[in-house]
Amino acid sequence: MPLPSQRPLFEIPDDVTWLNCAYMSPQLRAVRAAGEEALARKAQPWNIRPDHFFGEAEALRGLFAQLIGADAEGVALVPSVSYAMAVVASNLRVREGQRILVLAEEFPSNVYPWRDLAQRTGATLFTVPRPPEGDWTRALLEAMDARTALVAVPHCHWTDGTRVELAQVGARAREVGAVLAVDATQSLGALPLSVEEVQPDYLVAAGYKWLMGPYSLGYLYVAPRHREGRPLEQNWIARQGSEDFARLIDYRDEFQPGARRFDVGERSNFLLVPMAIAALRQLLAWGPPFIQETLRELTRRAARGAETLGLEVPSEEQRAGHLVGLRRRGGYPSDVPARLAARQIYVSVRGENLRVSPHLYNTAAEVDRLLEALAALR
């Protein structure tokens, strides 16, 4: 069953229509309260004990693992997608002549690392063209062969919400011996995902969009076969025995178990980690399957209304339920977002798509408000 409106849990004025979660989620009241409490604690550092460096980070690691159906040992805390993909690139063995697959019009953080890797190794960065019918899965399956070293894909395309069936892509990647790296930033939290089903080698997500958390804190899942890899940093907290501050002078070569070696330095951020914990707890309480079905009703309404305005929309079978691109051939005038914002309606334009990305604080009336504004802009 769809969830009822959760708007009272957010600080959104009644006259603001924020259909832009794919840009940045509004902050939950509970997340703000956690941040304010954490900020007050930092003002009195004598109340921050050595165990605070470890306990909260482990709690956050466990919550993220629960969200994706993984073990906490496989979760690293990172500041960004680009950082996580740099971890992947530094541990990926690519030979001259092999191919790295990405989608056309992919987000830059899932392109630039592979361009650099291809240039350094002699591999080829192969961009899978946008399929006319929107079936990215079929296009990827057809593009993968024995030359493929890496498949770097999202769960849904960031510009229009068209889906990638990750379980099928993962199975094919294993058949050809390729590594699967998933950027789930524009889906995780709103679209259910199980690493047991997909079996990615790596999965990364920024925390400030559909995961409802603060900026500059994200997550990297690492499959068991890659957990002995080389981290980007040589920070102290990732080493065994780092809990004993008095003996940090006893330098250790051994790392903390699992994927903790890939944690960013200062991962025990005393402000951001409590906020992220509050955000993930609320997401788990709602449940991504219920979030997805609730938001599908809103994006379906937006899609139907957009089609009456002559805009193009991916078919419902090919798109996720939480994000939809309303495509205008030739693109939108550059002032469209500002003209909508003048009416207190907020969306993003990405490529030729006006991207509509609601959440549980939105209503059908707000979708209608957007459609009325678009009709007036024609």
C-alpha positions, -999 to +999 in steps of 0.1 A: +000+000+000+012+035-007+025+054+023+005+085+036+021+119+033+052+123+054+054+161+050+051+169+087+085+152+092+102+178+070+106+216+071+090+225+038+067+255+036+032+249+023+038+271-008+070+253-018+067+224-043+100+206-041+100+179-068+138+177-069+150+150-046+174+138-073+192+171-068+192+171-030+167+158-004+152+182+021+164+175+056+142+155+079+135+172+112+150+142+129+182+146+109+185+182+117+179+175+154+207+148+153+230+174+137+222+201+163+229+176+191+261+166+175+272+202+170+266+209+207+287+179+216+316+190+195+315+224+213+325+204+244+352+180+232+358+166+267+325+148+262+339+130+230+355+098+241+377+074+221+348+050+216+329+078+198+354+074+170+343+038+164+308+031+178+287+056+157+306+047+125+299+010+131+262+017+137+261+036+104+279+008+086+254-017+099+223+004+089+236+008+053+243-030+052+208-036+063+194-014+035+212-034+008+209-068+024+247-071+029+271-078+058+285-048+076+320-061+070+316-051+033+307-014+039+332+014+038+324+051+046+335+075+019+330+112+012+318+109-024+311+088-054+343+100-071+363+088-040+347+054-041+352+050-078+388+059-074+391+030-049+376+008-076+399+021-103+430+016-081+421-020-075+410-029-110+433-048-133+427-037-169+448-047-199+454-029-232+426-037-256+400-044-229+368-024-227+352-004-199+314+001-204+294+031-193+260+045-204+256+075-227+250+107-208+261+091-175+269+113-145+306+125-147+317+109-114+311+075-131+329+085-163+360+105-154+377+077-134+373+053-163+385+078-189+417+082-168+420+045-163+416+038-200+443+064-209+467+049-184+462+013-194+455+013-231+419+001-225+389+015-244+361+034-228+330+022-246+299+043-243+267+023-247+244+045-269+210+054-255+186+028-269+156+044-287+131+022-268+149+029-235+160-007-228+194-001-213+195-037-201+194-052-235+219-027-248+243-036-221+239-073-225+246-070-262+277-048-256+293-072-231+318-098-244+351-114-235+369-080-240+349-064-212+369-056-180+344-034-162+307-025-164+301+008-145+264+015-144+236+030-123+204+013-113+185+040-132+197+067-154+201+100-136+185+122-163+152+103-169+149+073-146+152+046-172+162+014-154+190-011-156+181-046-146+211-051-124+206-088-117+207-096-155+237-073-161+255-088-131+250-124-143+263-115-178+293-097-163+302-128-144+299-149-175+324-127-194+347-122-164+340-085-160+338-064-128+304-048-120+305-014-103+271+002-095+265+038-088+232+037-069+232+073-059+200+081-079+181+051-067+192+036-034+167+044-006+138+048-030+143+017-052+148-017-035+182-033-042+197-065-029+234-072-033+227-109-028+206-108-060+228-084-080+262-096-067+280-064-076+318-063-071+314-027-059+284-005-051+285+031-042+259+058-032+262+094-022+242+100+010+225+134+004+199+125-022+175+095-018+194+084+014+182+116+030+215+123+048+240+151+049+264+162+021+299+148+019+291+114+034+285+083+013+289+045+012+309+019-007+300-018-006+329-041-015+323-078-024+342-103-002+366-112-030+379-076-032+382-068+005+420-074+007+426-046-019+446-015-016+430+016+000+435+051-014+447+064+020+470+052+047+450+065+076+455+055+112+419+045+121+418+017+094+447-002+111+442-030+136+445-019+172+436+018+165+410+017+193+439+019+218+449+056+215+478+052+239+495+026+215+491+044+182+528+047+182+530+009+177+526+012+139+507-017+124+507-031+088+475-051+095+441-034+086+408-035+104+387-064+091+365-063+060+361-032+039+371-008+067+405-003+051+387+017+024+372+041+049+381+078+043+403+094+069+383+112+097+354+089+088+342+094+124+328+127+115+311+138+147+285+160+129+277+140+097+276+105+110+248+110+136+228+128+109+233+099+085+223+074+112+190+093+118+183+094+080+189+057+074+168+047+104+138+066+090+143+051+055+143+016+070+112+024+090+094+035+058+108+006+037+122+012+001+095-010-015+067+012+000+086+043-009+089+031-045+053+023-049+041+055-033+064+076-056+054+056-087+019+070-084+033+106-085+057+100-114+029+082-133+007+112-129+035+135-141+042+113-171+006+112-182+002+149-179+034+156-197+023+135-227-008+156-231+016+186-234+035+169-262+065+159-241+082+125-244+083+102-214+101+068-211+076+039-210+066+028-175+081-006-181+115+009-187+116+034-159+119+034-121+090+047-101+107+076-082+122+096-110+110+105-145+124+127-173+100+148-193+119+151-226+116+180-250+133+175-282+160+201-286+160+207-249+144+234-227+151+271-227+178+278-201+155+300-181+128+273-175+141+262-140+142+299-129+108+306-142+094+276-124+113+286-092+096+320-094+064+301-088+080+281-060+082+250-081+116+233-081+128+207-106+161+201-125+169+201-162+194+174-172+201+171-209+168+173-228+149+162-198+130+181-172+136+157-143+108+152-118+118+135-086+093+135-058+094+120-024+070+113+005+066+150+013+049+155-022+012+152-032-007+147-064-018+183-062+018+194-064+024+174-095-007+190-111+008+224-101+039+216-120+020+205-151-001+236-150+030+257-149+046+238-178+015+244-199+017+281-192+053+282-203+046+267-237 
